[in-house]
């Protein structure tokens, strides 16, 4: 079945460091790919999405490029701030399914040290 | 503002107890979902629905029932609660026809089974 793998459970960085959170997926065809962010005490929030190969999604300085060749959608940010501390989820939407659902990865907790 | 509201915010029950978690959405979405969130597992889908009276089984349905009484209301039922069901539960809604970008989560219900 469809699945998403996030290899880092936790990432700790200093302010202004470069961020990469890895996301790989397993699915047939061209699924839609998403990044969500979750702040303490809240539910996950949509960050951005991409739907086709080589498409770049971006929001709030974060970006990721859909790569069908490597089945990846890695999250990057050039310079993180303390306010970026949160849990980040990569997700996959099966557009071939008549029933709308997302498959989420295990999440990566980002800790930014001021 | 469109929203997903969950109640209660926190719940404590004893093993074998009966628990109902409530979710109401004002987004006019057709799909609603129940997830549980656990460290190391991320968000796992329990049940979901694409309309009043409809129920679909998710990835971790054992020990849970759900009922969608109206387009707005989706309930998660634990009839014989067990300590393994201690978790943070999220409800979400979506109109899948928009490509999942409107997936909206509630703020969560924290359940402790003692």
Interface residues (C-beta under 8 A of the other chain):
Chain A: X6 X9 X32 X34 X36 X41 X42 X43 X44 X45 X46 X49 X51 X89 X93 X95 X99 X100 X101 X102 X104 X105 X106 X107
Chain B: X4 X31 X33 X35 X40 X41 X42 X43 X44 X45 X48 X50 X56 X58 X90 X92 X94 X95 X96 X97 X99 X100 X101 X102 X103 X104 X105 X106 X107 X108
